[in-house]
Amino acid sequence: MISSVLNFVQEQIFGMKWLFDSIYFILELIGFNAEDQMTTIIHFFIFDTLKIVIMLTILIFIISYIQSYFPPVRSKKILGKYKGIKANIISALLGTVTPFCSCSSIPLFIGFSSAKLPLGVTFSFLISSPLVDLGSLVLLTSIFGFKVGVIYVILGLILAVIGGTIIEKMHMDDQLEQIVVDSKFVDIQQDDLTKKDRVDYAITQSVQTLKKVIIYILIGVGIGSLIHNVIPQEFILNILGQDNPFSVLIATFVGIPMYADIFGVLPIASALLDTGVGLGVVMAFMMSVTALSLPSIIMLKKAIKPKLLILFVSIVTVGIIIIGYIFNMIHFMII
């Protein structure tokens, strides 16, 4: 009975099979042949777009409501209470209730740095914030299953804690740019928000975020549809298949120049997995796109000096590659 309930939740709530079947029904009703490749492409595009938009709207509302309890001032006070690896862990966990993309996390990183929080703690936050959030857990669960979602979040948090700890041990506080050193953290006392204020804030964030990411969702779904239905499977597997020992490396370095949040990259990741690409390759690609996008690195260069920037990128890149190979090794145990 428990297994049946879990399967129902996975298929109908997270997987939205009801929506999947409904779209095929409507397409056939208006004259499309379910066996045609064009019908499959159209179905993939409509289903994935609607599924992500629906889940995105619900998730952003919930996460934004939670986030309303953690403004920068409160986050800074929470982090200031802890020292050592405990501070890195708390910082990584706080990153799970912050904005979705790497670029939007950098202003908070700068604010924490100007507030004189330990450098390693701020980097644990910077790694965790775009890489791991409550939304990623639900969305990954909807596509890859609960085990994959949980393992992804755990490994992402471990990477954030280890990365921040290494940077802290390197004593590189002199690698902050002068603009960060000279800036001051404005500690404004905020009035407590009412529940209505928090709901209004969550609605506003949902609308604004949807406007920002919808183009990336459409592009991601479009690319995913081509991978799933047009590009020959053999071609993809020759480059990113399990037989290529460098596939995780290739996926990681291909993802870095791209810019998208997890909502835009998920359709591509799902399509790659459906073609037979290993789970580790898919996860490495997703992580590199969300955590090491080129625009975020350019923005970060304004705040930290080249030596620290290179160390940060190197730690995260190596961590993503290791996580990719871990997922490849346990692929058949969790899928």
Residue frames as qw, qx, qy, qz and C-alpha x, y, z in Angstrom:
[[0.000, 0.885, 0.465, 0.000, 0.00, 0.00, 0.00],
 [0.306, -0.795, 0.119, 0.511, 2.83, 2.41, 0.90],
 [0.418, -0.134, 0.613, 0.657, 4.58, 1.53, -2.35],
 [0.233, 0.618, 0.670, 0.340, 1.39, 2.27, -4.30],
 [0.117, -0.939, -0.246, 0.211, 0.99, 5.65, -2.61],
 [0.384, -0.612, 0.343, 0.600, 4.63, 6.57, -3.30],
 [0.389, 0.153, 0.696, 0.585, 4.29, 5.50, -6.95],
 [0.122, 0.815, 0.552, 0.131, 1.14, 7.61, -7.28],
 [0.227, -0.893, -0.013, 0.387, 2.88, 10.65, -5.79],
 [0.429, -0.372, 0.526, 0.634, 5.90, 10.14, -8.06],
 [0.310, 0.288, 0.735, 0.530, 3.91, 9.61, -11.26],
 [0.030, 0.763, 0.594, 0.252, 0.85, 11.85, -10.85],
 [0.260, -0.930, -0.147, 0.213, 2.05, 14.69, -8.60],
 [0.372, -0.647, 0.395, 0.535, 5.76, 15.05, -9.29],
 [0.371, -0.034, 0.741, 0.558, 5.77, 13.44, -12.73],
 [0.411, 0.446, 0.093, -0.790, 2.38, 14.93, -13.77],
 [0.210, 0.056, 0.911, 0.349, 1.41, 11.87, -15.82],
 [0.278, 0.676, 0.628, -0.268, -2.14, 13.22, -15.90],
 [0.172, 0.813, -0.124, -0.542, -0.84, 16.24, -17.83],
 [0.153, -0.355, 0.804, 0.452, 1.31, 14.02, -20.08],
 [0.258, 0.320, 0.903, 0.124, -1.71, 11.89, -21.06],
 [0.235, 0.770, 0.426, -0.412, -4.04, 14.89, -21.39],
 [0.085, 0.691, -0.355, -0.624, -1.77, 16.64, -23.90],
 [0.117, -0.101, 0.902, 0.404, -1.55, 13.50, -26.06],
 [0.242, 0.531, 0.799, -0.144, -5.35, 13.18, -25.88],
 [0.204, 0.810, 0.151, -0.529, -5.87, 16.79, -27.00],
 [0.002, -0.529, 0.609, 0.591, -3.33, 16.48, -29.84],
 [0.155, 0.121, 0.945, 0.261, -5.02, 13.32, -31.14],
 [0.231, 0.654, 0.630, -0.349, -8.40, 15.00, -30.77],
 [0.240, 0.817, -0.043, -0.523, -7.39, 17.82, -33.13],
 [0.803, 0.578, -0.058, -0.133, -5.95, 15.44, -35.71],
 [0.071, 0.726, -0.684, 0.025, -2.32, 14.72, -34.76],
 [0.922, 0.048, -0.381, -0.044, -0.98, 11.16, -35.06],
 [0.633, -0.727, 0.262, -0.049, 0.69, 10.08, -31.81],
 [0.901, -0.042, 0.274, 0.334, 3.20, 7.98, -33.79],
 [0.515, 0.763, 0.035, 0.389, 4.55, 10.88, -35.87],
 [0.615, -0.052, -0.250, 0.746, 7.87, 12.44, -34.91],
 [0.006, 0.432, 0.054, 0.900, 6.46, 15.96, -35.21],
 [0.628, -0.599, -0.305, -0.393, 3.66, 15.07, -32.77],
 [0.805, -0.321, -0.321, 0.382, 6.25, 13.74, -30.32],
 [0.406, 0.177, -0.113, 0.890, 8.29, 16.95, -30.60],
 [0.268, -0.532, -0.166, -0.786, 5.21, 19.15, -30.07],
 [0.760, -0.528, -0.354, -0.135, 4.07, 17.01, -27.13],
 [0.714, -0.144, -0.303, 0.615, 7.52, 17.15, -25.50],
 [0.196, 0.305, -0.042, 0.931, 7.68, 20.94, -25.85],
 [0.453, -0.551, -0.214, -0.667, 4.17, 21.59, -24.51],
 [0.815, -0.440, -0.376, 0.011, 4.36, 19.07, -21.67],
 [0.668, -0.102, -0.292, 0.677, 7.80, 20.05, -20.37],
 [0.073, 0.383, -0.008, 0.921, 7.04, 23.78, -20.62],
 [0.566, -0.556, -0.228, -0.565, 3.73, 23.49, -18.74],
 [0.836, -0.337, -0.391, 0.185, 5.15, 21.08, -16.18],
 [0.547, 0.018, -0.262, 0.795, 8.11, 23.31, -15.33],
 [0.102, -0.434, -0.053, -0.893, 6.04, 26.52, -15.27],
 [0.685, -0.539, -0.327, -0.365, 3.43, 24.96, -12.97],
 [0.813, -0.331, -0.319, 0.357, 6.02, 23.56, -10.57],
 [0.420, 0.234, -0.130, 0.867, 8.16, 26.68, -10.81],
 [0.266, -0.574, -0.123, -0.764, 5.28, 28.97, -9.82],
 [0.783, -0.540, -0.263, -0.163, 4.32, 26.80, -6.84],
 [0.809, -0.144, -0.245, 0.515, 7.91, 26.29, -5.69],
 [0.292, 0.364, -0.100, 0.879, 8.96, 29.93, -5.97],
 [0.454, -0.647, -0.147, -0.595, 5.91, 30.98, -3.96],
 [0.857, -0.465, -0.216, 0.055, 6.76, 28.49, -1.18],
 [0.732, 0.000, -0.151, 0.664, 10.50, 29.24, -1.19],
 [0.118, 0.522, 0.006, 0.844, 9.96, 33.01, -1.35],
 [0.599, -0.679, -0.173, -0.387, 7.60, 32.79, 1.63],
 [0.863, -0.353, -0.149, 0.329, 10.30, 30.92, 3.56],
 [0.571, 0.268, -0.030, 0.775, 12.93, 33.35, 2.30],
 [0.156, -0.781, -0.129, -0.591, 10.97, 36.27, 3.74],
 [0.738, -0.672, -0.055, 0.007, 12.10, 35.05, 7.17],
 [0.778, -0.268, 0.171, 0.542, 15.78, 35.24, 6.14],
 [0.305, 0.948, -0.024, 0.091, 16.62, 38.78, 4.93],
 [0.627, 0.503, -0.382, 0.456, 20.37, 39.55, 4.63],
 [0.197, -0.647, 0.428, -0.600, 20.50, 41.12, 8.08],
 [0.846, -0.321, 0.263, -0.336, 19.03, 38.07, 9.78],
 [0.944, 0.256, -0.150, 0.140, 21.18, 35.69, 7.71],
 [0.366, 0.634, -0.439, 0.521, 24.28, 37.63, 8.70],
 [0.455, -0.560, 0.434, -0.540, 23.33, 37.45, 12.38],
 [0.976, -0.091, 0.097, -0.173, 22.70, 33.70, 12.13],
 [0.827, 0.401, -0.248, 0.305, 26.02, 33.05, 10.44],
 [0.101, 0.715, -0.420, 0.550, 27.86, 35.27, 12.93],
 [0.727, -0.507, 0.274, -0.374, 26.89, 32.96, 15.80],
 [0.984, -0.028, 0.161, 0.071, 28.87, 30.00, 14.44],
 [0.070, -0.787, 0.572, 0.219, 32.54, 29.28, 13.91],
 [0.297, -0.313, 0.881, 0.193, 34.54, 26.76, 11.90],
 [0.058, -0.072, -0.888, -0.450, 32.89, 24.02, 9.90],
 [0.090, 0.562, 0.752, -0.333, 29.56, 24.58, 11.70],
 [0.159, 0.655, 0.024, -0.738, 29.42, 28.04, 10.12],
 [0.105, 0.269, -0.728, -0.622, 30.12, 26.52, 6.69],
 [0.011, 0.301, 0.952, 0.064, 27.29, 24.01, 7.17],
 [0.117, 0.677, 0.517, -0.511, 24.80, 26.69, 8.28],
 [0.112, 0.570, -0.279, -0.764, 25.89, 28.91, 5.39],
 [0.062, 0.060, -0.873, -0.480, 25.39, 26.09, 2.87],
 [0.032, 0.487, 0.863, -0.132, 21.94, 25.37, 4.32],
 [0.116, 0.680, 0.237, -0.684, 21.00, 29.05, 4.15],
 [0.042, 0.336, -0.588, -0.734, 21.93, 28.93, 0.47],
 [0.070, 0.269, 0.936, 0.214, 19.01, 26.56, -0.11],
 [0.063, 0.765, 0.609, -0.202, 16.45, 29.31, 0.59],
 [0.080, -0.641, 0.150, 0.749, 18.02, 32.02, -1.58],
 [0.552, 0.618, -0.149, -0.540, 17.69, 32.97, -5.28],
 [0.941, 0.173, 0.286, -0.054, 17.96, 30.34, -7.98],
 [0.763, 0.571, -0.061, 0.297, 20.81, 31.45, -10.23],
 [0.725, -0.161, -0.151, 0.652, 24.49, 32.11, -9.56],
 [0.228, 0.449, 0.089, 0.859, 24.34, 35.76, -10.71],
 [0.425, -0.702, -0.192, -0.539, 21.60, 36.67, -8.22],
 [0.818, -0.481, -0.241, 0.203, 23.58, 35.08, -5.36],
 [0.618, 0.240, -0.148, 0.734, 26.69, 37.21, -5.90],
 [0.115, -0.680, 0.043, -0.723, 25.27, 40.48, -4.43],
 [0.772, -0.598, -0.038, -0.213, 24.46, 38.62, -1.19],
 [0.881, -0.025, -0.131, 0.454, 27.96, 37.11, -1.23],
 [0.339, 0.494, -0.113, 0.792, 29.43, 40.61, -1.51],
 [0.434, -0.698, -0.016, -0.569, 27.18, 41.81, 1.30],
 [0.899, -0.424, -0.091, 0.056, 28.28, 38.99, 3.60],
 [0.746, 0.173, -0.127, 0.630, 31.94, 39.66, 2.72],
 [0.083, 0.603, -0.082, 0.789, 31.57, 43.37, 3.50],
 [0.659, -0.642, -0.033, -0.391, 29.99, 42.38, 6.82],
 [0.005, 0.641, -0.727, 0.247, 33.33, 40.71, 7.67],
 [0.939, -0.124, 0.222, -0.231, 31.99, 37.18, 7.80],
 [0.536, -0.409, 0.670, 0.312, 34.72, 34.55, 7.35],
 [0.310, 0.477, -0.536, -0.624, 35.67, 34.14, 3.70],
 [0.064, 0.045, -0.986, -0.146, 35.10, 30.39, 3.68],
 [0.248, 0.434, 0.734, -0.460, 31.60, 30.84, 5.10],
 [0.389, 0.613, -0.012, -0.688, 30.63, 33.27, 2.33],
 [0.276, 0.380, -0.754, -0.460, 31.95, 30.86, -0.31],
 [0.127, 0.161, 0.969, -0.134, 29.98, 27.96, 1.15],
 [0.364, 0.596, 0.435, -0.568, 26.92, 30.15, 0.62],
 [0.313, 0.611, -0.365, -0.629, 28.00, 31.13, -2.91],
 [0.104, 0.186, -0.938, -0.274, 28.45, 27.49, -3.95],
 [0.150, 0.295, 0.906, -0.264, 25.26, 26.24, -2.33],
 [0.310, 0.481, 0.271, -0.774, 22.87, 29.01, -3.36],
 [0.531, 0.423, -0.363, -0.638, 22.65, 28.34, -7.13],
 [0.274, 0.255, -0.918, -0.133, 23.45, 24.64, -6.88],
 [0.262, -0.275, -0.910, 0.166, 21.10, 23.39, -4.20],
 [0.317, -0.115, 0.201, -0.920, 17.67, 24.68, -3.23],
 [0.494, 0.161, 0.729, -0.445, 14.34, 23.28, -2.15],
 [0.657, 0.548, -0.034, -0.517, 13.07, 23.72, -5.70],
 [0.352, 0.513, -0.756, -0.203, 15.86, 21.59, -7.15],
 [0.238, -0.106, 0.929, -0.265, 14.95, 18.75, -4.81],
 [0.599, 0.398, 0.506, -0.477, 11.31, 18.73, -5.94],
 [0.579, 0.655, -0.244, -0.421, 12.09, 19.20, -9.63],
 [0.167, 0.459, -0.869, -0.082, 14.79, 16.54, -9.67],
 [0.390, 0.057, 0.854, -0.339, 12.40, 14.20, -7.89],
 [0.639, 0.507, 0.240, -0.526, 9.75, 14.86, -10.52],
 [0.606, 0.635, -0.398, -0.267, 12.10, 13.83, -13.35],
 [0.421, 0.457, -0.774, 0.120, 14.70, 11.46, -11.92],
 [0.747, -0.344, -0.569, -0.007, 13.03, 10.10, -8.79],
 [0.511, -0.845, 0.002, -0.158, 13.29, 10.79, -5.06],
 [0.856, -0.316, 0.102, 0.397, 16.64, 9.00, -4.54],
 [0.571, 0.391, 0.155, 0.705, 18.39, 11.05, -7.21],
 [0.099, -0.850, -0.125, -0.503, 16.95, 14.31, -5.83],
 [0.679, -0.733, 0.041, 0.003, 18.09, 13.59, -2.27],
 [0.829, -0.131, 0.159, 0.520, 21.58, 12.41, -3.29],
 [0.401, 0.620, 0.160, 0.655, 22.02, 15.47, -5.53],
 [0.284, -0.882, -0.025, -0.375, 21.15, 17.83, -2.66],
 [0.804, -0.560, 0.099, 0.174, 23.38, 16.00, -0.16],
 [0.764, 0.084, 0.189, 0.611, 26.39, 15.94, -2.51],
 [0.218, 0.754, 0.151, 0.601, 25.81, 19.59, -3.44],
 [0.472, -0.858, 0.032, -0.201, 25.80, 20.61, 0.23],
 [0.853, -0.339, 0.154, 0.366, 28.95, 18.54, 0.89],
 [0.599, 0.416, 0.174, 0.661, 30.69, 20.30, -2.02],
 [0.067, -0.867, -0.078, -0.488, 29.65, 23.71, -0.62],
 [0.673, -0.734, 0.095, -0.004, 30.94, 22.88, 2.87],
 [0.839, -0.132, 0.211, 0.483, 34.23, 21.35, 1.67],
 [0.467, 0.605, 0.182, 0.619, 34.81, 24.14, -0.85],
 [0.214, -0.901, -0.004, -0.376, 34.24, 26.85, 1.73],
 [0.786, -0.586, 0.135, 0.145, 36.43, 25.06, 4.28],
 [0.784, 0.137, 0.181, 0.578, 39.34, 24.74, 1.82],
 [0.241, 0.742, 0.106, 0.616, 39.12, 28.42, 0.92],
 [0.491, -0.849, 0.025, -0.195, 39.03, 29.34, 4.62],
 [0.855, -0.374, 0.166, 0.319, 42.16, 27.26, 5.31],
 [0.666, 0.402, 0.163, 0.607, 44.02, 29.00, 2.47],
 [0.311, -0.686, -0.196, 0.628, 43.77, 32.37, 4.32],
 [0.369, 0.279, 0.456, 0.760, 43.04, 34.43, 1.21],
 [0.037, -0.820, -0.469, 0.326, 41.23, 37.39, 2.77],
 [0.168, -0.592, 0.234, 0.753, 43.65, 39.69, 0.93],
 [0.216, 0.098, 0.772, 0.590, 42.15, 38.46, -2.36],
 [0.159, 0.771, 0.596, -0.158, 38.97, 40.52, -2.01],
 [0.339, 0.532, 0.234, 0.740, 38.80, 43.51, -4.34],
 [0.167, -0.015, -0.341, 0.925, 39.00, 46.95, -2.70],
 [0.398, -0.276, -0.278, -0.830, 35.39, 47.74, -3.62],
 [0.727, -0.379, -0.557, -0.133, 34.27, 44.88, -1.34],
 [0.552, -0.145, -0.491, 0.658, 36.71, 45.74, 1.44],
 [0.048, 0.066, -0.129, 0.988, 35.59, 49.37, 1.50],
 [0.454, -0.390, -0.463, -0.654, 31.86, 48.68, 1.26],
 [0.185, -0.155, 0.682, -0.691, 29.82, 48.66, 4.44],
 [0.228, -0.345, -0.899, -0.145, 27.04, 46.27, 5.38],
 [0.299, -0.311, 0.050, -0.901, 23.96, 48.33, 6.15],
 [0.182, -0.203, -0.924, 0.269, 22.29, 46.76, 9.17],
 [0.369, -0.235, -0.117, -0.891, 18.73, 48.03, 8.83],
 [0.226, 0.114, 0.856, -0.450, 16.24, 46.83, 11.40],
 [0.300, -0.161, -0.641, -0.688, 13.24, 45.55, 9.50],
 [0.586, -0.113, 0.338, -0.728, 9.74, 45.56, 10.91],
 [0.367, 0.041, 0.928, -0.044, 8.22, 42.14, 11.27],
 [0.320, 0.027, -0.566, -0.759, 6.18, 41.29, 8.20],
 [0.687, 0.052, 0.424, -0.587, 2.59, 40.16, 8.55],
 [0.592, 0.109, 0.788, 0.125, 1.44, 36.94, 6.91],
 [0.519, 0.787, 0.317, -0.101, -0.27, 39.02, 4.22],
 [0.058, 0.881, -0.393, -0.255, 3.01, 40.89, 3.59],
 [0.399, -0.364, 0.814, 0.213, 4.83, 37.57, 3.20],
 [0.605, 0.433, 0.668, 0.024, 2.18, 36.23, 0.83],
 [0.371, 0.910, 0.053, -0.175, 2.36, 39.43, -1.24],
 [0.145, -0.745, 0.600, 0.253, 6.16, 39.18, -1.29],
 [0.536, -0.073, 0.828, 0.151, 5.97, 35.54, -2.40],
 [0.577, 0.666, 0.471, -0.050, 3.50, 36.37, -5.19],
 [0.203, 0.932, -0.204, -0.219, 5.68, 39.24, -6.40],
 [0.295, -0.557, 0.741, 0.231, 8.79, 37.05, -6.38],
 [0.633, 0.216, 0.741, 0.059, 6.94, 34.31, -8.27],
 [0.510, 0.818, 0.252, -0.081, 5.85, 36.68, -11.03],
 [0.058, 0.902, -0.384, -0.189, 9.22, 38.42, -11.31],
 [0.439, -0.396, 0.785, 0.185, 11.20, 35.17, -11.33],
 [0.665, 0.399, 0.631, 0.028, 8.90, 33.60, -13.92],
 [0.408, 0.903, 0.019, -0.131, 9.40, 36.62, -16.18],
 [0.118, -0.788, 0.576, 0.181, 13.18, 36.32, -15.82],
 [0.388, -0.297, 0.864, 0.123, 13.48, 32.59, -16.46],
 [0.748, 0.427, 0.398, -0.316, 10.70, 31.87, -18.97],
 [0.525, 0.736, -0.363, -0.225, 13.02, 32.49, -21.94],
 [0.022, -0.506, 0.861, -0.054, 15.55, 30.00, -20.51],
 [0.616, 0.088, 0.717, -0.313, 12.79, 27.47, -19.93],
 [0.728, 0.602, 0.114, -0.307, 11.62, 27.76, -23.54],
 [0.358, 0.711, -0.597, -0.099, 15.18, 27.51, -24.88],
 [0.261, -0.360, 0.876, -0.189, 15.95, 24.56, -22.61],
 [0.704, 0.252, 0.583, -0.318, 12.78, 22.72, -23.55],
 [0.647, 0.694, -0.147, -0.280, 13.45, 23.41, -27.23],
 [0.189, 0.616, -0.765, -0.004, 16.97, 21.99, -27.02],
 [0.441, -0.151, 0.836, -0.290, 15.72, 19.05, -24.97],
 [0.763, 0.424, 0.305, -0.380, 13.05, 18.32, -27.58],
 [0.558, 0.688, -0.432, -0.172, 15.67, 18.23, -30.35],
 [0.049, -0.476, 0.865, -0.152, 17.96, 15.96, -28.31],
 [0.565, 0.031, 0.726, -0.390, 15.06, 13.67, -27.46],
 [0.706, 0.481, 0.456, -0.249, 13.50, 13.42, -30.91],
 [0.563, 0.810, -0.108, -0.122, 15.82, 14.68, -33.67],
 [0.078, 0.738, -0.670, 0.011, 19.53, 14.24, -32.91],
 [0.825, 0.109, -0.546, -0.095, 20.57, 10.60, -33.54],
 [0.777, -0.610, 0.104, -0.113, 20.99, 8.69, -30.29],
 [0.912, 0.059, -0.003, 0.407, 24.21, 7.08, -31.53],
 [0.363, 0.666, -0.106, 0.643, 25.81, 10.49, -32.06],
 [0.412, -0.765, 0.174, -0.464, 25.06, 11.60, -28.50],
 [0.919, -0.377, 0.113, 0.003, 26.20, 8.30, -26.97],
 [0.800, 0.349, -0.106, 0.476, 29.49, 8.40, -28.89],
 [0.174, 0.641, -0.241, 0.708, 30.32, 11.66, -27.13],
 [0.357, -0.482, 0.394, -0.697, 28.59, 11.37, -23.75],
 [0.885, -0.141, -0.349, -0.274, 27.88, 7.64, -23.41],
 [0.781, -0.573, 0.241, -0.053, 29.09, 5.32, -20.66],
 [0.918, 0.154, 0.101, 0.351, 31.79, 3.90, -22.97],
 [0.382, 0.701, -0.136, 0.587, 33.57, 7.24, -23.08],
 [0.626, -0.380, -0.458, 0.504, 35.65, 7.59, -19.88],
 [0.245, -0.058, -0.073, 0.965, 35.92, 11.35, -20.45],
 [0.114, -0.605, -0.625, -0.481, 32.18, 11.96, -20.83],
 [0.399, -0.778, -0.405, 0.269, 31.82, 13.53, -17.37],
 [0.406, -0.390, 0.114, 0.818, 34.74, 15.88, -18.09],
 [0.127, 0.262, 0.551, 0.782, 33.26, 16.86, -21.46],
 [0.233, -0.725, -0.609, -0.223, 29.82, 17.52, -19.94],
 [0.441, -0.684, -0.264, 0.517, 31.33, 19.67, -17.18],
 [0.308, -0.321, 0.239, 0.863, 33.37, 21.90, -19.49],
 [0.034, 0.412, 0.647, 0.641, 30.53, 22.16, -22.04],
 [0.282, -0.756, -0.591, -0.005, 28.21, 23.41, -19.29],
 [0.425, -0.468, -0.198, 0.749, 30.45, 26.16, -17.90],
 [0.117, 0.004, 0.270, 0.956, 30.08, 28.69, -20.77],
 [0.223, -0.529, -0.677, -0.461, 26.29, 28.32, -20.69],
 [0.104, -0.078, 0.439, -0.889, 23.95, 30.40, -18.53],
 [0.577, -0.358, -0.507, -0.531, 20.71, 29.04, -17.13],
 [0.447, -0.377, 0.588, -0.559, 19.16, 28.16, -13.82],
 [0.279, -0.065, 0.955, -0.072, 18.04, 24.67, -12.92],
 [0.576, 0.492, 0.480, -0.442, 14.61, 25.23, -14.50],
 [0.511, 0.713, -0.272, -0.397, 16.13, 25.88, -17.91],
 [0.151, 0.522, -0.833, -0.108, 18.67, 23.08, -17.81],
 [0.560, -0.052, 0.754, -0.338, 16.38, 20.31, -16.50],
 [0.808, 0.463, 0.150, -0.333, 14.63, 19.62, -19.85],
 [0.479, 0.669, -0.566, -0.056, 18.03, 19.19, -21.51],
 [0.182, -0.413, 0.851, -0.268, 19.20, 16.91, -18.70],
 [0.718, 0.132, 0.549, -0.407, 16.03, 14.82, -18.91],
 [0.765, 0.580, -0.119, -0.253, 16.38, 14.43, -22.68],
 [0.253, 0.633, -0.729, 0.061, 20.03, 13.38, -22.35],
 [0.415, -0.224, 0.818, -0.329, 19.11, 10.73, -19.78],
 [0.790, 0.333, 0.332, -0.393, 16.35, 9.39, -22.05],
 [0.648, 0.647, -0.370, -0.161, 18.86, 8.92, -24.88],
 [0.958, -0.050, -0.219, 0.178, 20.99, 6.66, -22.68],
 [0.275, 0.650, -0.407, 0.580, 23.54, 9.16, -21.36],
 [0.557, -0.184, -0.691, 0.422, 24.83, 8.23, -17.88],
 [0.359, -0.853, -0.377, -0.020, 23.32, 9.88, -14.83],
 [0.579, -0.518, 0.002, 0.630, 26.74, 11.20, -13.77],
 [0.337, 0.183, 0.390, 0.837, 27.19, 12.98, -17.10],
 [0.142, -0.726, -0.505, -0.445, 23.75, 14.56, -16.79],
 [0.510, -0.792, -0.262, 0.210, 24.38, 15.73, -13.21],
 [0.555, -0.283, 0.137, 0.770, 27.84, 17.11, -14.06],
 [0.184, 0.412, 0.446, 0.773, 26.34, 19.09, -16.93],
 [0.306, -0.805, -0.446, -0.243, 23.53, 20.45, -14.76],
 [0.588, -0.676, -0.161, 0.414, 25.84, 21.44, -11.93],
 [0.496, -0.095, 0.220, 0.835, 28.38, 23.18, -14.14],
 [0.050, 0.575, 0.459, 0.675, 25.66, 25.24, -15.86],
 [0.410, -0.815, -0.359, -0.197, 24.04, 26.34, -12.60],
 [0.650, -0.676, -0.054, 0.343, 27.13, 26.83, -10.40],
 [0.502, -0.392, 0.331, 0.696, 29.82, 27.97, -12.86],
 [0.489, 0.764, 0.395, 0.144, 28.08, 29.94, -15.57],
 [0.549, 0.254, 0.082, 0.792, 30.34, 32.34, -17.46],
 [0.097, -0.758, -0.153, -0.626, 28.27, 35.46, -16.62],
 [0.681, -0.724, -0.103, -0.047, 28.50, 34.70, -12.89],
 [0.795, -0.157, 0.017, 0.586, 32.28, 34.24, -13.13],
 [0.317, 0.511, 0.132, 0.788, 32.58, 37.61, -14.89],
 [0.382, -0.800, -0.142, -0.440, 30.48, 39.24, -12.15],
 [0.823, -0.530, -0.079, 0.189, 32.49, 37.54, -9.42],
 [0.690, 0.223, -0.008, 0.689, 35.73, 38.85, -10.98],
 [0.010, -0.745, -0.037, -0.666, 34.61, 42.34, -9.94],
 [0.640, -0.707, 0.033, -0.300, 34.56, 41.26, -6.29],
 [0.811, -0.459, 0.314, 0.181, 37.57, 38.96, -5.91],
 [0.043, 0.751, -0.561, -0.345, 41.09, 38.87, -7.32],
 [0.699, 0.390, -0.518, -0.302, 42.23, 36.35, -9.98],
 [0.177, 0.316, -0.897, 0.253, 44.05, 34.04, -7.56],
 [0.380, 0.084, 0.715, -0.581, 40.94, 33.48, -5.43],
 [0.696, 0.381, -0.043, -0.607, 38.69, 33.28, -8.50],
 [0.539, 0.396, -0.725, -0.164, 40.85, 30.55, -10.02],
 [0.020, -0.144, 0.908, -0.393, 40.85, 28.64, -6.71],
 [0.550, 0.210, 0.446, -0.675, 37.03, 28.89, -6.45],
 [0.724, 0.419, -0.271, -0.477, 36.45, 27.74, -10.05],
 [0.379, 0.380, -0.844, 0.021, 38.99, 24.91, -9.66],
 [0.216, -0.064, 0.837, -0.498, 37.44, 23.60, -6.43],
 [0.650, 0.306, 0.317, -0.619, 33.90, 23.65, -7.80],
 [0.637, 0.478, -0.477, -0.373, 34.95, 22.13, -11.15],
 [0.236, 0.287, -0.917, 0.146, 36.85, 19.26, -9.50],
 [0.355, 0.056, 0.722, -0.592, 33.98, 18.72, -7.07],
 [0.704, 0.371, 0.032, -0.604, 31.43, 18.55, -9.90],
 [0.550, 0.425, -0.690, -0.201, 33.57, 16.05, -11.82],
 [0.018, 0.168, -0.923, 0.345, 33.92, 13.84, -8.73],
 [0.523, 0.209, 0.511, -0.649, 30.15, 14.02, -8.10],
 [0.669, 0.428, -0.310, -0.523, 29.55, 13.11, -11.75],
 [0.432, 0.312, -0.846, -0.018, 31.66, 9.96, -11.46],
 [0.220, -0.017, 0.811, -0.542, 29.94, 9.07, -8.17],
 [0.655, 0.320, 0.217, -0.649, 26.56, 9.27, -9.89],
 [0.607, 0.425, -0.583, -0.335, 27.88, 7.16, -12.77],
 [0.170, 0.233, -0.933, 0.216, 28.98, 4.45, -10.33],
 [0.235, 0.193, 0.796, -0.524, 25.62, 4.31, -8.52],
 [0.377, 0.126, -0.370, -0.840, 23.46, 4.93, -11.63],
 [0.545, -0.095, -0.751, -0.360, 21.90, 1.48, -11.78],
 [0.273, -0.214, -0.808, 0.477, 21.35, 1.35, -8.02],
 [0.061, 0.411, 0.426, -0.804, 19.15, 4.46, -7.90],
 [0.380, 0.234, -0.333, -0.830, 17.42, 4.67, -11.30]]
